[in-house]
Amino acid sequence: MNSHVFDLIAQEEARQRENVELIASENFVSENVLRAVGSVLTNKYAEGYPAEHASGNRGRYYGGCGVVDELEEYCCQKWQEAFSTDYHVNVQPHSGSSANLAAYMSVLKPGDTVLAMDLSNGGHLTHGSSVNFSGRLFNFVFYNVDENGFIDYADLEAKAESLKPALILAGASAYSRVIDFERFGAVAKKVGAYFMVDMAHIAGLIAGGVHPSPFGVADLITTTTHKTLRGTRGGLIFCRPELAKKVDSAVFPCCQGGPLMHVIAGKAVTAEEACSPEFRDYAAQVIKNTKAMCDAFIRLGYEIVTGGTDNHLFLVNLTRTHPTLSGRDVQEELDRHHITVNKNCVPGETRKPQLTSGVRIGCAAMTTKGWKEADAVACAERIDRIVTALAAKKANEA
């Protein structure tokens, strides 16, 4: 039987195959991940946890869970292996946002104060945005970045000492520099706060050994399993063993019902792949490609927030080089040329979030497709030609 759904899937497959994918939060999964997520495991309900789950939250609420019990425990073990940690891990969160909600709920009460990075400075919607559950349930306050876009650690420490937050959060969705987890941890310890890291964007770089790790420093660590981990879409929560029961109870029954066992299978395959030597090579190449592309934009005269990058992404600030163009203008024009980026706020943003003054660019997905540094540089030059032509067109229309 013909189905419009599969026609649309074919169109999207063609788009992904043909386009240059530079959205920093996207990647391409392996055939094995697709097979796992599309498996008969989607048929199985498994509310609860395996019978011998490490947190002591034992037992499922349905029968017939012997196989999925083994699968979930295996998935947990592989993620501990991927990050070389003895932290407890919960693999059930449906997304990174779900993982963050459960992590907050495990150690906080509604109204508690959390110190985090503001969305406009590179944070994430779930890090206290007023329109998100995080900003509606908790009292988020924000540490600043300096005039160059770097985290202002002195401001972090001063606000922690004056506000005495219950939790301090490190992590971002648009920050291109190494985060000093040790310094964050010392501040949290000094003021008696829990220290949480949202490593969703950089998790693959951490697993690949090319970015410092928060394990051993943070109390709670959340991540997605896509982005630089290039796996199925989903979330994970790691925590110190003494917080295991609180975390598991916060995931189920507090924030979620039944886990998605087909997605947990995809997460397990993702973890297997993240443990391989090939993945370490991939993570190192992501860094090389991103630096090469970022440096090319700098040579072409663009302003880059923080002046460079240490990870898989960077932010182009259009304010000085192309003040007539918004991030949305550039995103839409590049779409017409089969290059996919996303508009993004920059520090000190003056435009609305629907417009923005910058674009975020990442190289994780194209590295999966085989890019090397020369490919990244050539793409930067192509983008420059497109953006320059767009700016000239706008000037002529004015």
Buried (B, 14 or more C-beta within 10 A) or exposed (E): EEEEEEEEEEEEEEEBEEBBBBBBBBBBBBEBBEEBBEBEBEEBBBBBBBEEBBBEBEEBEEEEBEEBBEBBBBBBEBBBBBBEBEBBBBBBBBBBBBBBBBBBBBBBEEEBBBBBBBBBBBBBBBBBBEEBBBBEBBBBBBBBBEEEBBBBBEBBBBBBEEBEBBBBBBBBBBBBBBBBBEBBBEBBEEBEBBBBBBBBBBBBBBBBEBBBBBBEBBBBBBBBBBBBBBBBBBBBBBBBEEBBBBBBBBBBEEBBEBBBBBBBBBBBBBBBBBBEEEBBEBBBBBBBBBBBBBBBBBEBEBBBBBBBBBBBBBBBBBBEBBEEBBBBBBBEBBEEEEBBBBBBBBBBBEBEBEBBBBBBBBBBBBBBEEBEBEBBBEBBBBBBEBBBEBBEEEEEEE
